[in-house]
Amino acid sequence: MTFAFSPAVSFKERVGLFVSLTGGTNSGKTFSALRLARGIAGPAGKIAVLDTEGGRTLHLKEAFAFDANIMEPPFTPDRFAQAALAAETARYDALVIDSFSMEWVGLGGVLDWQAAEHQRMGNKDSTKGTSWIKPKMAHKAMVYSLLQRRIPIIFSIRGEETFVPPNTKVFKSITNKQFPFEMTVAFRLESDRKGYIDLSDPKSWKMEGAHREILRDGDLINEHHGAALAAWARGEHQQQAAPPQPAAPRRGKDALFADGRAKADEGSFALNAWKADLPPKARQALEEIEPELDETAAAADARDAGDYGLDDPDESFPGDQSEAA
């Protein structure tokens, strides 16, 4: 077999484009992924969505036009590779996988597979390393298959904050730790503003120079970013960065505390429900006045109990003790 080589500039077909967005709960991953996909696919392009979370993406079917496949367990790596090939074969212009974390932590995913292998081998310390062989080989085979795809793929990945001894807070992507480095572009979303790019930690993102002109720290993800990435993948060198987005006002601590005091005056149930919807940074900031809020909420509970002639508001309103998520 002989090989012929051609000048790189002569290649006009689209190169692979793989984007991963990582974010915690309520960071706007799905909405942002679909906005990117629409920009990549163009106004009339076809978007495929592989939904691994029971159809949660369907909540956005009125806002975005896409075709969905609701993937059921087992979330084995080979099925993700098959889905990407199917979307490419069907000539979709972009594929969104939401959430790709299921390949790692879902039922039948890599971690589940390893645990089953370890149990099959008798749960011995001596076989723990061996139990990783099959699931890791399957994961690698999936990665190699994905790298052959020409369809742009957007991977929505869950993230969480963990503590590393003695007391260091680290943001961790819920996937194989090497996977984001297989991406063309990888970044995380802010925890306290939905859909905003967070490049504050250099270890949390991967971008080449051209991509840094497209995706800037603090940008609100939109279709312009997707269109610019698609143009880059087509080899169009005259890149235009996405137009600057008006920054959403960051509400200060005083405003947060004022809202908290107002909710506390409505009682424990209202306070806890409000806190449950706050991003982690805001809940952490509230710890400064938490005793005051609890005291105000308890007084409101007692007041309400008196209004209804009840002696024990905690028993009468069990929801007051609901734990903030």
C-alpha positions as CSV (number, residue, x, y, z in Angstrom):
1,M,0.0,0.0,0.0
2,T,1.3,3.4,-0.9
3,F,0.5,6.7,0.8
4,A,0.2,10.0,-0.9
5,F,0.3,13.3,1.1
6,S,-1.4,16.6,0.2
7,P,-0.8,20.1,1.4
8,A,-2.8,20.7,4.5
9,V,-4.4,23.8,3.0
10,S,-6.0,21.7,0.3
11,F,-8.2,19.9,2.8
12,K,-11.6,21.6,2.8
13,E,-13.8,19.1,4.7
14,R,-14.7,19.9,8.3
15,V,-12.4,18.6,11.0
16,G,-13.6,17.0,14.2
17,L,-15.0,19.4,16.7
18,F,-15.5,18.2,20.3
19,V,-16.6,20.5,23.1
20,S,-17.1,19.6,26.7
21,L,-19.0,21.9,29.1
22,T,-18.7,21.0,32.8
23,G,-20.8,22.5,35.5
24,G,-22.5,21.8,38.8
25,T,-26.2,21.6,39.5
26,N,-28.2,24.5,38.1
27,S,-25.3,25.9,36.1
28,G,-27.1,25.9,32.8
29,K,-25.3,23.0,31.1
30,T,-28.1,21.7,28.9
31,F,-29.4,25.1,27.7
32,S,-25.8,26.2,27.0
33,A,-25.0,23.0,25.1
34,L,-28.1,23.4,22.9
35,R,-27.3,27.0,22.2
36,L,-23.8,26.0,21.1
37,A,-25.3,23.2,19.0
38,R,-27.7,25.5,17.3
39,G,-24.8,27.9,16.4
40,I,-22.7,25.0,15.1
41,A,-25.5,23.5,13.1
42,G,-26.8,26.8,11.8
43,P,-30.4,28.1,11.8
44,A,-31.7,25.2,9.6
45,G,-29.3,22.5,10.7
46,K,-30.3,19.2,12.3
47,I,-29.4,18.6,16.0
48,A,-29.4,15.2,17.6
49,V,-29.6,14.8,21.4
50,L,-28.6,11.7,23.3
51,D,-30.4,12.1,26.6
52,T,-29.1,9.9,29.4
53,E,-31.2,11.4,32.2
54,G,-34.7,10.2,31.6
55,G,-35.7,12.8,29.0
56,R,-34.7,16.0,30.9
57,T,-33.6,17.7,27.7
58,L,-37.2,17.5,26.5
59,H,-38.1,20.4,28.8
60,L,-36.4,22.5,26.2
61,K,-38.1,21.2,23.1
62,E,-40.1,24.4,22.8
63,A,-37.0,26.5,22.8
64,F,-34.9,24.4,20.5
65,A,-35.6,22.1,17.5
66,F,-33.8,18.8,17.9
67,D,-34.3,15.0,17.6
68,A,-33.8,13.1,20.8
69,N,-32.9,9.5,21.8
70,I,-33.7,8.8,25.5
71,M,-30.9,6.4,26.3
72,E,-31.7,3.8,29.0
73,P,-29.2,1.8,31.1
74,P,-26.8,0.1,30.8
75,F,-24.6,3.1,30.0
76,T,-21.7,1.1,28.6
77,P,-19.0,3.0,26.7
78,D,-19.6,1.2,23.4
79,R,-23.2,2.5,23.3
80,F,-22.0,6.1,23.3
81,A,-19.7,5.3,20.4
82,Q,-22.6,3.6,18.5
83,A,-24.8,6.6,19.1
84,A,-22.2,9.1,17.8
85,L,-21.7,6.9,14.7
86,A,-25.5,6.7,14.2
87,A,-25.9,10.5,14.4
88,E,-23.1,11.0,11.9
89,T,-24.5,8.4,9.5
90,A,-27.9,10.1,9.7
91,R,-26.1,13.3,8.6
92,Y,-27.0,15.4,11.7
93,D,-25.1,18.7,11.9
94,A,-24.3,18.4,15.6
95,L,-24.8,15.9,18.5
96,V,-25.3,16.8,22.1
97,I,-24.7,14.1,24.8
98,D,-26.4,15.1,28.0
99,S,-25.2,13.9,30.4
100,F,-22.0,12.2,29.3
101,S,-21.2,11.6,33.0
102,M,-23.4,8.5,32.9
103,E,-20.8,6.7,30.9
104,W,-18.6,6.9,34.0
105,V,-21.0,6.8,37.0
106,G,-24.3,5.6,35.6
107,L,-25.8,2.1,35.8
108,G,-23.6,-0.2,33.7
109,G,-21.0,2.6,33.3
110,V,-17.3,2.2,33.9
111,L,-17.4,2.5,37.7
112,D,-20.4,0.1,37.9
113,W,-18.7,-2.3,35.5
114,Q,-15.5,-2.3,37.6
115,A,-17.4,-2.9,40.8
116,A,-19.2,-5.9,39.2
117,E,-15.9,-7.3,37.9
118,H,-14.3,-6.9,41.4
119,Q,-17.3,-8.7,43.0
120,R,-17.1,-11.5,40.4
121,M,-13.4,-11.9,41.3
122,G,-14.2,-12.2,45.0
123,N,-13.7,-8.6,46.2
124,K,-10.0,-9.4,46.9
125,D,-7.5,-6.6,47.2
126,S,-5.3,-8.6,44.9
127,T,-7.8,-8.5,42.1
128,K,-8.8,-4.8,42.3
129,G,-6.4,-3.7,39.6
130,T,-7.4,-6.6,37.4
131,S,-11.1,-5.6,37.7
132,W,-10.4,-2.4,35.9
133,I,-9.1,-4.0,32.7
134,K,-12.3,-4.7,30.8
135,P,-14.1,-1.4,31.7
136,K,-11.0,0.7,31.0
137,M,-10.4,-1.0,27.7
138,A,-14.0,-0.4,26.7
139,H,-13.7,3.3,27.6
140,K,-10.5,3.6,25.5
141,A,-12.2,1.9,22.6
142,M,-15.0,4.4,22.8
143,V,-12.6,7.4,22.9
144,Y,-10.8,6.0,19.8
145,S,-14.1,5.6,18.0
146,L,-15.3,9.1,18.9
147,L,-12.0,10.6,17.6
148,Q,-12.9,9.2,14.1
149,R,-16.2,11.1,14.0
150,R,-16.6,14.2,11.9
151,I,-19.9,15.3,13.4
152,P,-19.4,18.0,16.0
153,I,-20.2,16.6,19.4
154,I,-20.9,18.6,22.6
155,F,-20.5,16.7,25.8
156,S,-22.4,18.0,28.8
157,I,-20.6,16.8,31.9
158,R,-21.5,17.1,35.6
159,G,-19.1,18.6,38.0
160,E,-18.9,18.8,41.8
161,E,-16.7,20.5,44.4
162,T,-14.7,18.1,46.6
163,F,-12.2,18.6,49.4
164,V,-8.6,17.4,49.3
165,P,-6.9,17.1,52.7
166,P,-6.2,19.1,54.6
167,N,-8.7,21.7,53.5
168,T,-8.4,22.4,49.8
169,K,-11.5,22.8,47.7
170,V,-11.3,21.2,44.2
171,F,-13.8,21.2,41.3
172,K,-14.0,17.8,39.8
173,S,-15.5,16.7,36.5
174,I,-17.6,13.5,36.8
175,T,-15.9,11.5,34.1
176,N,-12.6,9.9,33.4
177,K,-10.0,12.6,34.4
178,Q,-8.3,12.3,31.0
179,F,-11.4,12.7,28.9
180,P,-11.6,16.5,28.8
181,F,-8.1,16.5,27.3
182,E,-9.4,14.6,24.3
183,M,-11.6,17.6,23.5
184,T,-11.0,20.3,21.0
185,V,-12.3,22.7,23.6
186,A,-13.1,22.0,27.2
187,F,-14.3,24.5,29.9
188,R,-16.5,24.8,32.9
189,L,-19.5,27.0,33.7
190,E,-19.8,29.4,36.6
191,S,-21.5,28.1,39.6
192,D,-23.4,31.3,40.5
193,R,-24.5,32.5,37.0
194,K,-26.2,30.1,34.6
195,G,-24.4,29.6,31.2
196,Y,-21.4,31.8,31.9
197,I,-17.9,30.6,31.0
198,D,-15.5,30.3,33.9
199,L,-11.8,30.3,33.0
200,S,-10.6,31.3,36.5
201,D,-8.8,28.0,37.1
202,P,-6.3,27.3,34.3
203,K,-6.5,23.5,35.1
204,S,-10.2,23.4,34.3
205,W,-10.1,24.3,30.7
206,K,-8.4,23.4,27.4
207,M,-8.3,25.8,24.4
208,E,-5.9,26.8,21.6
209,G,-5.2,30.4,20.8
210,A,-8.0,30.7,18.2
211,H,-10.5,29.3,20.7
212,R,-9.5,31.8,23.3
213,E,-10.6,34.5,20.9
214,I,-14.0,32.8,20.6
215,L,-14.7,31.7,24.1
216,R,-13.8,34.3,26.7
217,D,-13.9,34.3,30.5
218,G,-17.3,35.6,31.6
219,D,-19.0,35.2,28.3
220,L,-22.6,34.1,28.3
221,I,-22.7,31.0,26.0
222,N,-24.8,31.7,22.9
223,E,-25.2,30.7,19.3
224,H,-22.5,33.1,18.1
225,H,-19.9,31.0,20.0
226,G,-21.1,27.8,18.2
227,A,-21.1,29.5,14.8
228,A,-17.5,30.7,15.3
229,L,-16.3,27.3,16.4
230,A,-18.0,25.7,13.3
231,A,-16.2,28.3,11.1
232,W,-12.9,27.4,12.7
233,A,-13.6,23.6,12.1
234,R,-14.2,24.4,8.4
235,G,-10.8,26.1,8.2
236,E,-12.1,29.6,7.8
237,H,-9.3,31.7,9.2
238,Q,-11.1,35.0,9.4
239,Q,-12.5,34.3,12.8
240,Q,-14.7,36.8,14.5
241,A,-15.1,36.4,18.2
242,A,-18.7,36.2,19.5
243,P,-20.1,39.6,20.2
244,P,-19.6,40.7,23.8
245,Q,-22.4,39.9,26.1
246,P,-23.8,42.4,28.6
247,A,-22.6,41.1,31.9
248,A,-25.4,40.0,34.2
249,P,-25.2,42.1,37.3
250,R,-23.5,40.3,40.2
251,R,-25.7,40.9,43.2
252,G,-23.6,41.8,46.2
253,K,-23.6,40.3,49.6
254,D,-25.9,43.0,51.0
255,A,-28.6,42.2,48.4
256,L,-28.2,38.5,49.2
257,F,-28.6,39.1,52.9
258,A,-31.6,41.3,52.4
259,D,-33.3,38.6,50.4
260,G,-32.4,36.0,53.1
261,R,-33.9,38.2,55.8
262,A,-37.1,38.7,53.8
263,K,-37.4,34.9,53.3
264,A,-36.6,34.2,57.0
265,D,-39.5,36.5,57.9
266,E,-41.8,34.2,56.0
267,G,-40.8,31.2,58.1
268,S,-38.5,28.1,57.9
269,F,-40.2,26.5,55.0
270,A,-39.9,29.6,52.7
271,L,-36.3,30.1,53.9
272,N,-35.1,26.6,53.2
273,A,-36.9,26.4,49.9
274,W,-35.2,29.6,48.8
275,K,-31.8,28.5,50.0
276,A,-32.2,25.2,48.1
277,D,-32.3,27.0,44.8
278,L,-29.2,29.1,45.5
279,P,-25.8,28.3,43.9
280,P,-23.2,26.9,46.3
281,K,-21.2,30.2,46.6
282,A,-24.3,32.1,47.7
283,R,-25.2,29.4,50.3
284,Q,-21.7,29.6,51.6
285,A,-21.9,33.4,51.9
286,L,-25.1,33.1,53.9
287,E,-23.4,31.2,56.6
288,E,-22.2,34.5,58.0
289,I,-25.8,35.4,59.1
290,E,-27.2,31.9,59.4
291,P,-27.9,32.1,63.1
292,E,-29.8,35.4,62.6
293,L,-31.8,33.8,59.8
294,D,-32.7,30.7,61.8
295,E,-33.8,32.8,64.7
296,T,-36.0,35.0,62.5
297,A,-37.5,32.0,60.8
298,A,-38.2,30.3,64.1
299,A,-39.9,33.4,65.4
300,A,-42.0,33.5,62.2
301,D,-42.9,29.8,62.7
302,A,-44.0,30.5,66.2
303,R,-46.0,33.5,65.1
304,D,-47.8,31.5,62.4
305,A,-48.5,28.7,64.8
306,G,-50.1,31.1,67.1
307,D,-52.3,32.4,64.3
308,Y,-53.6,28.8,63.7
309,G,-53.8,27.9,67.3
310,L,-51.0,25.3,67.1
311,D,-48.5,24.5,69.8
312,D,-45.8,22.8,67.8
313,P,-45.1,24.3,64.4
314,D,-42.4,21.7,63.6
315,E,-44.9,18.9,63.8
316,S,-47.7,20.8,62.1
317,F,-45.5,21.8,59.2
318,P,-42.9,19.0,58.6
319,G,-41.7,20.7,55.5
320,D,-40.1,23.4,57.7
321,Q,-37.4,20.9,58.5
322,S,-36.7,20.0,54.9
323,E,-33.0,20.0,54.2
324,A,-31.7,22.5,51.7
325,A,-30.3,20.7,48.7
